[in-house]
Amino acid sequence: MSDTRRRVKVYTLNEDRQWDDRGTGHVSSTYVERLKGMSLLVRAESDGSLLLESKINPNTAYQKQQDTLIVWSEAENYDLALSFQEKAGCDEIWEKICQVQGKDPSVEVTQDLIESEEEHIEEMPETSPLIDLPTCELNKLEEIADLVTSVLSSPIRREKLALALENEGYIKKLLQLFQVCENLENTEGLHHLYEIIRGILFLNKATLFEVMFSDECIMDVVGCLEYDPSLAQPKRHREFLTKTAKFKEVIPITDSELRQKIHQTYRVQYIQDIILPTPSVFEENFLSTLTSFIFFNKVEIVSMLQEDEKFLSEVFAQLTDEATDDDKRCELVNFFKEFCAFSQTLQPQNRDAFFKTLAKLGILPALEIVMGMDDLQVRSAATDIFSYLVEFSPSMVREFVMQEAQQSDDDILLINVVIEQMICDTDPELGGAVQLMGLLRTLIDPENMLATANKTEKSEFLNFFYNHCMHVLTAPLLANTSEDKCEKDAVVGSTKSNTICPDNYQTAQLLALILELLTFCVEHHTYHIKNYIMNKDLLRRVLVLMNSKHTFLALCALRFMRRIIGLKDEFYNRYITKGNLFEPVINALLDNGTRYNLLNSAVIELFEFIRVEDIKSLIAHIVENFYNALESIEYVQTFKGLKTKYEQEKDRQNQKLNSNRFRRDARALEEDEEMWFNEDEEEEGEAVVPPVEKSKPEDDFPDSYEKFMETKKAKESEDKENLPKRTSAGGFKFTFSHSASAANGANSTNSKSVAAQTSPASSNGSSSKNATLTTAVTATKGSLVGLVDYPDDEDDDEEEETSPRKRPRLGS
């Protein structure tokens, strides 16, 4: 058995009949020579000292309570209790005790102890009563209170007292005395009655609860509990229950039994939650039957309402009726919210039937209407109901919205209504938006989607979601990272050289939530989200948020990119390198300067992942375009490691190329050289890229190679003058634009920013035509920056000699 299962608290009963905690330790049953028998030992978990050493006496009455308590008396005034952390530990020790006493551990504890007690009772005179209740009179209240308080420590005596109270109708007599005391303003008697009624509740007997919580008695019980002796003034619970708390029937309830059960449940819940003091660890078990009483009442209420289809139909009809006024609709929605909360008490099969009944009656179309209403209370309650439905059966909700899409416009689809509520949340902390985002994530999670022989819910629903809903979800992101928006914000009080994203705090929080959901999609929807990112150039737009003054939003944008790179998908890698999408990340790192913070660590981790995983295409792109700006960062070896990986791969490619040349026969070599030197001079510097499979992502970023070559020649002289600007941290500052036109080089001729450096290659040269053997081509943002082979040192130096220039600028 593990230590956790053996972990117990030791309690002893003090002179005031209160349980004292003697410490926490680990219990074992073992033979103790000194005590000449099997004993219970408890050693403190803090220092191993002995908290308890008790011989298991064959004649001692032990009681097992509530699965985790063992209680017994070792002397007339010395009661002990062990409270176990786990039921399994209690069961094992109980079996040891029963083994010593020769009893069956499966027998009900109370019955077993009563039988044991009855053996002793048989030795007494038959006329001896089980318990002697004082007469129910005013001058006996103190005696009654002492009796009730004294039996709480003994399970056997508690059982006897409960039987006596049951048989003699004693509780109703006590409550009559309460009315007398209150009329006489007998404060002392009222204090005694508080102790008596509280003690009777702690007897934990359902039969007594039935009497105490009846319509006839419950308000007097509440009245007794108002007179706590520890309070200077009595509470006014009855006034609250009768005057302040109002029972609203949204639809008249004709079943009197159902109405009585609702009233009773509310009042008993009030007694447990409000009136009774917070119980100690030991007393929690005294009220377990009270908790069960409330539980089964709720089950009964739900079952009775569910069976009354006429009642529920009327509720739904009024909820969706346009003529229903706002106050009435609010009450109806709150009724359903409470109804669904009660349903959580049902067994799984009954809860399944309950939600199927609601679905059949039209709960989802009704929610679609009320979630779009202006009333904040109504929307909040509707969101809670929707959360119960999603938690119960996300498939049921998905099936409804897919069927709905065949008949309705995208704007009024339930999921789009949910997304719009998330986007339009007026709470400054976006509490409702966070809840709705969690529900959306559950709905789009492939882990809880079903697959059958005839259809796959995953493919069908994700097709629906990306066709009908994704544009609604990303609308705020695209709107707040558009070129017009960023330029406008850049003009107003911006000190940055880049365009920036909107810095309103609530907007930033919303964008962070959307990015969290999109990051989830990257991890779980490989095909659909990839197409969406490529088609919308989404990563470029997200990386605009790296400029936000809210670090948490910049980190969300970085996390999105990190998840994409973490997939190690070459489609994504080509998209990133062609779009030059590392530039905003590196700018953020350089802007951060020497500050050692979360942003710094997250960026470094991104590049370290690329280095460790040896993602060759990304390594080549980073080293060739950004190494000069990053080489001054020496507090980590990440960037030097990237350079090393780059050079190692370059050497391998050169060795492979040389090896292939020597294997050719002389004649083939001569023919190759003849073809080589006869190439047209106009193709100088052009890369030869092996054909790759054409895919949808590449359609969104066409190979604008010819346009690039024209741009490159136009920039050669200008780039010599516009060198990269040093930041205060000693690195280079790059500029970044998310403009698609800039990405394709449309505005590159009048660009005024510097954004790259020459390839970190150096060696002595050969003919510049050898440049066509390489495939490292750096383009302006949006044009191809594909890499299949690395350029060797000779080619780069020769190119510099024949056409002295820096690489084209990356900004717009």
FENDAUR-V846163 format. One line per field, one symbol per residue. ss: DSSP state (H for helix, E for strand, C for the rest). phi: phi as a letter, one per 20 degrees, with the letter a starting at -180 (. if undefined). psi: psi as a letter, one per 30 degrees, with the letter a starting at -180 (. if undefined). A space follows every 10 residues. Layout:
ss->???
phi->???
psi->???
This chain:
ss->CCHHHHEEEE EEECCCCCEE EEEEEEEEEE EECCCCEEEE EEEECCCCCE EEEEECCCCC CEEEECCCEE EEEEECCEEE EEEECCHHHH HHHHHHHHHH HCCCCCCCHH HHHHHHHHHH HHHCCCCCCC CCCCCCCHHH HHHHHHHHHH HCCCHHHHHH HHHHHHHCCH HHHHHHHHHH HHHHCCHHHH HHHHHHHHHH HHCCCHHHHH HHCCCCCHHH HHHHCCCCCC CCCCCCHHHH HHHHCCCCCC CCCCCHHHHH HHHHHHHHHH HHHHHCCCCC CCHHHHHHHH HHHHHHHHHH HHHHHHHCHH HHHHHHHHHH CCCCCHHHHH HHHHHHHHHH HHHCCCCHHH HHHHHHHHHH HCHHHHHHHH CCCCCHHHHH HHHHHHHHHH HHCHHHHHHH HHHHHCCCCH HHCHHHHHHH HHHCCCCCCC HHHHHHHHHH HHHCCHHHCC ECCCCEHHHH HHHHHHHHCH HHHHHHHHHH CCHHHHHHHH HCCCCCCCCC CCCCHHHHHH HHHHHHHHHH HHHHCHHHHH HHHHHHCHHH HHHHHHHCCC HHHHHHHHHH HHHHHHCCCH HHHHHHHHCC CCHHHHHHHH HHCCCCCHHH HHHHHHHHHH HHHCCHHHHH HHHHHHHHHH CCCCCCCHHH HHHHHHHHHH HHHHHHHHHH HHHCCHHHHH HHHHHHHCCC HHHCCCCCCC CCCCCHHHHC CCCCHHHHHH HHHHHHHHHH HCCCEECCCC CEECCCCCCH HHHCCCCHHH CCCCCCCCCC CCCCCCCHHH HHHCCCCCCC CCCCCCCCCC CCHHHHHHHH HHCCCCCCCC CC
phi->.fgffefcdd cceefemded eepdbcebdb edgfelrfce dcdfffcnfe ebccffegde edcddlmccc cbddbgccdc bddefcffff ffffffffff emdefefgff ffffgfffff fffeffffff bdeffecgfd ffffffffff efedgfffff fffffffdlf ffffffffff fffeleffff fffgffffff fffmdffffg ffdfgfdfff fffgffefgf dfcffcffff fedffdedef cgeeffffff ffffffffff ffedffffff gffgffdfff ffgfgfffgf fffffffeff fffffffffe ffffffffff ffffffffff ffffeffgff ffffffffff fofffffgff feefffffff ffffffffff ffbgffffff ffffffdcfg fdfgffffff fffegefgel ffffffffff fffeeffdee ccfebdfgff ffgfffedcf fffegffffe cfffffffff femedeeefc egdfffffff fffffffffg fgfddgffff fffffelfff fffgffeffe fffgfffffg ffffffflef ffffgfffel efgfffgfff ffmefecffg fffffgffff ffflefffgf ffffdcfffd ffedfcegff ffffgfffff ffffffffff ffffffffff fffffffeff ffegnfeddg fcffcfgfff cffeffffff ffffegffff eeefefefen eedddcceff fffenfdffd fdddbabfff cbaedcgfff fffdcecdcf gnefcfcdce feffffffff ffbfaefgfe ec
psi->kleeefklkk klkafghkkk jflkakklkl kjeefhlklk kkkkfegglj ekjkkjkffk jkkkkhfgkk klkflegjkl kkjkekeeee eeeeeeeeee fhljffkkee eeeeeeefee efflkffkle kjklkilefg eeeeeeeeef fffjeeeeee eeeeeeeghe eeeefeeeee eeefhieeee eeeeeeeeee effhkeeeee eegleefeee eeeeffikff kekllheeee efeejkjkje kkjfjeeeee eeeeeeeeee eeeeeklkll eefeffgeee eeeeefeeee eeeeeefife eeeeeeeeef kffkleeeee eeeeeeeeee eeffflleee eeeeeeeeee fheeeeeeef fglfkeeeee eeeeeeeeee eeieeeeeee eeeeffflle egkeeeeeee eeegkfkfgh eeeeeeeeee eeegjffgkl klefljeeee eeeeefeffe feefeeeeef gleeeeeeff ejgkflflll lkgkeeeeee eeeeeeeeee eeefieeeee eeeeefheee eefefffkfj eeeeeeeeee eeeeeffhkf eeeeeeeefh ffeeeeeeee efbgkjaeee eeeeeeeeee eefhjeeeee eeeffgeeff ffjfflgeee eeeeeeeeee eeeeeeeeee efflleeeee eeeeeefgkk ffgkfkkjkk klkkleefef iljheeeeee eeeffeeefe eilkkklffg akkllkkgke eeeggegffg kglkgallkh kklllakfff ffflgjkkll kflkhljelk kleeeeeeee efijllllkf l.
